[in-house]
Amino acid sequence: MRKVTLYVNGREHYLELPLSERLLDTLRHRLLLTGTKEGCGEGECGACTVLVDGKVMNSCLLLTVQVQGQNIETIEGVGGKALSVIQKAFIEKGAVQCGFCTPGFIMSTKALLDKNPAPGEEDIRQALSGNLCRCTGYVQIIEAVKEAARQTGR
C-alpha cells in the first residue's frame, strides 16, 4: 500500500492504495467518477481517456502512483454543472449514440482544441485516432469537433 495525493478535476485527494492499482480503477471505484469507461483494458479503444497535465492518456494503462501530483481531468471536470461547448456540439451533431465512447472522444477533443484552436480535418482525425466508436461511423464526431471549434471562436 502507498499513500498518494491526486489532483482530479481541480480537487485534491489523499488515498492509500496498492502500487498495482490502475488510474481507471481509482477514478471509478475510489473517487466514484464513473464517466471514464473501461472498454478493452488494453489501451486500444480510448473509452478510458483522461487528460494528465493536459495530455491524452489511457487510464487503463496507467498506475495511479505514476500520476501522483499531476493534474488529472476526467469527463466530469469538462462541463461542470452545465454542458461544455464540446458536449453540446456532440449532442447537436448526433455524435452521441450509445454514449459509451463519448467521454473518451470528448476528452481527446478538449486536448486537441486546447492545443490547436483551429484544427483541420486531418488534425481532428489524428487527434481522435486513439478512440473507437462502433455506432456513429465517425462523420458526426468529426462534425461535432469542427462545430465545437467554430463555436468557441477558435
Secondary structure, 3 states (H helix, E strand, C coil): CEEEEEEECCEEEEEEECCCCEHHHHHHHHCCCCCCCCCCCCCCCCCCEEEECCEEEECCCCEHHHHCCCEEECCHHHHCCCCCHHHHHHHHCCCCCCCCCHHHHHHHHHHHHHHCCCCCHHHHHHHCCCCCCCCCCCHHHHHHHHHHHHHCCC
